[in-house]
Amino acid sequence: MELILPEKKFEEMKNILLLLSLVFFNRVNAQLCFSPAANYTIGVNTYPLRIVNADFNSDGNVDLVIGNQGSGNLSILLGTGSGSFGSATNFATNIYPVSITGADFNIDGKADLAVCQNGSFNVCILLGTGTGSFGSITNFTVVTTPNSITSDDFNGDGKPDLVVTLGAGADSIAILLGAGTGSFGGASYFAVDTLPNSVVMRILMGMEKKIWLHLTLFQMIYQYCLEQAQEILV
């Protein structure tokens, strides 16, 4: 049996499918299309490995801090607020960072840094001055080499904490609860199934809501098309 749609019904269904493609595919394209890259030099043999963004000089613009594995220092590029950045300023730290994250660890309204130090058992904290520079390093020890770090408030007390993945066969992550002063308590360890080498935080509830909305839209369109096809067949 050949299904022949009346012209009006065909146009309605075509328009809905077009709307669906605009909602999903154009949104994806918008997210994937960028202007040509702008390159910034931060030094010779620096081998930048990690990057974090925040407003480090309190001017309302997003800045960048880069951890340089080769030179063992940090570079900061202050944002102009127009999508470009100033020249790099390098800070000699001898940390040799393998991972870096930012948050206001001492709750003074200024962005700070936490860094995993290569070849050590240290998580390094550098408190921001709010002018684009940082204070001296404070180290917090974990049981083995840290290889990835991120921050969030894991115990709901309003103070940023740290989660660190541990290398060297530890097969675990470490949680360091923040005191809200730039200091942290001793690490608590949680085993995982295999060697973790990266960690990232996401707000899962928001993602679930978006996924639910997308599925609901698909269901509505599918149901409409099904009803129209059934009506025509009857």
Solvent accessible surface area in square Angstrom, and as a share of the most:
residue,aa,sasa,rsa
1,M,205,0.92
2,E,140,0.63
3,L,85,0.42
4,I,127,0.64
5,L,49,0.25
6,P,69,0.43
7,E,139,0.62
8,K,148,0.63
9,K,46,0.20
10,F,100,0.42
11,E,65,0.29
12,E,56,0.25
13,M,28,0.13
14,K,97,0.41
15,N,84,0.43
16,I,43,0.22
17,L,93,0.46
18,L,102,0.51
19,L,95,0.47
20,L,24,0.12
21,S,35,0.22
22,L,85,0.42
23,V,41,0.24
24,F,34,0.14
25,F,132,0.55
26,N,71,0.36
27,R,113,0.41
28,V,75,0.43
29,N,80,0.41
30,A,77,0.60
31,Q,116,0.52
32,L,125,0.62
33,C,97,0.58
34,F,172,0.71
35,S,95,0.61
36,P,130,0.82
37,A,93,0.72
38,A,75,0.58
39,N,141,0.72
40,Y,84,0.32
41,T,119,0.69
42,I,21,0.11
43,G,36,0.34
44,V,131,0.75
45,N,100,0.51
46,T,9,0.05
47,Y,143,0.55
48,P,78,0.49
49,L,76,0.38
50,R,100,0.37
51,I,103,0.52
52,V,24,0.14
53,N,89,0.46
54,A,25,0.20
55,D,47,0.24
56,F,4,0.02
57,N,33,0.17
58,S,71,0.46
59,D,70,0.36
60,G,67,0.65
61,N,40,0.20
62,V,81,0.46
63,D,0,0.00
64,L,35,0.17
65,V,1,0.01
66,I,13,0.07
67,G,0,0.00
68,N,0,0.00
69,Q,46,0.21
70,G,36,0.35
71,S,44,0.28
72,G,1,0.01
73,N,21,0.11
74,L,1,0.01
75,S,0,0.00
76,I,4,0.02
77,L,4,0.02
78,L,65,0.32
79,G,7,0.07
80,T,76,0.44
81,G,58,0.56
82,S,94,0.61
83,G,71,0.68
84,S,45,0.29
85,F,46,0.19
86,G,32,0.31
87,S,105,0.68
88,A,28,0.22
89,T,73,0.43
90,N,73,0.38
91,F,48,0.20
92,A,100,0.78
93,T,22,0.13
94,N,109,0.56
95,I,2,0.01
96,Y,90,0.34
97,P,0,0.00
98,V,24,0.14
99,S,6,0.04
100,I,13,0.07
101,T,13,0.08
102,G,22,0.21
103,A,24,0.19
104,D,38,0.20
105,F,2,0.01
106,N,35,0.18
107,I,94,0.48
108,D,67,0.34
109,G,68,0.65
110,K,75,0.32
111,A,18,0.14
112,D,0,0.00
113,L,0,0.00
114,A,0,0.00
115,V,0,0.00
116,C,0,0.00
117,Q,36,0.16
118,N,67,0.34
119,G,68,0.65
120,S,21,0.14
121,F,102,0.42
122,N,32,0.17
123,V,0,0.00
124,C,1,0.00
125,I,2,0.01
126,L,5,0.03
127,L,59,0.29
128,G,7,0.07
129,T,57,0.33
130,G,9,0.09
131,T,100,0.58
132,G,7,0.07
133,S,37,0.24
134,F,28,0.12
135,G,37,0.35
136,S,103,0.66
137,I,59,0.30
138,T,69,0.40
139,N,79,0.41
140,F,32,0.13
141,T,94,0.55
142,V,3,0.01
143,V,89,0.51
144,T,16,0.09
145,T,37,0.22
146,P,0,0.00
147,N,35,0.18
148,S,9,0.06
149,I,8,0.04
150,T,20,0.12
151,S,19,0.13
152,D,60,0.31
153,D,51,0.26
154,F,71,0.30
155,N,75,0.38
156,G,66,0.63
157,D,66,0.34
158,G,57,0.55
159,K,69,0.29
160,P,24,0.15
161,D,0,0.00
162,L,0,0.00
163,V,7,0.04
164,V,0,0.00
165,T,2,0.01
166,L,0,0.00
167,G,6,0.06
168,A,86,0.67
169,G,58,0.56
170,A,36,0.28
171,D,51,0.27
172,S,12,0.08
173,I,39,0.20
174,A,0,0.00
175,I,27,0.14
176,L,2,0.01
177,L,75,0.38
178,G,9,0.08
179,A,50,0.39
180,G,10,0.10
181,T,93,0.54
182,G,8,0.07
183,S,48,0.31
184,F,16,0.07
185,G,39,0.38
186,G,72,0.69
187,A,25,0.19
188,S,58,0.37
189,Y,88,0.34
190,F,107,0.45
191,A,95,0.73
192,V,55,0.31
193,D,150,0.78
194,T,97,0.57
195,L,88,0.44
196,P,20,0.13
197,N,110,0.57
198,S,82,0.53
199,V,35,0.20
200,V,99,0.57
201,M,69,0.31
202,R,153,0.56
203,I,142,0.72
204,L,119,0.59
205,M,136,0.61
206,G,31,0.30
207,M,91,0.40
208,E,97,0.43
209,K,125,0.53
210,K,123,0.52
211,I,95,0.48
212,W,155,0.54
213,L,93,0.46
214,H,59,0.26
215,L,98,0.49
216,T,37,0.21
217,L,47,0.24
218,F,92,0.38
219,Q,117,0.52
220,M,123,0.55
221,I,15,0.08
222,Y,145,0.55
223,Q,86,0.38
224,Y,60,0.23
225,C,24,0.14
226,L,66,0.33
227,E,84,0.38
228,Q,19,0.08
229,A,24,0.18
230,Q,97,0.43
231,E,103,0.46
232,I,45,0.23
233,L,92,0.46
234,V,163,0.94
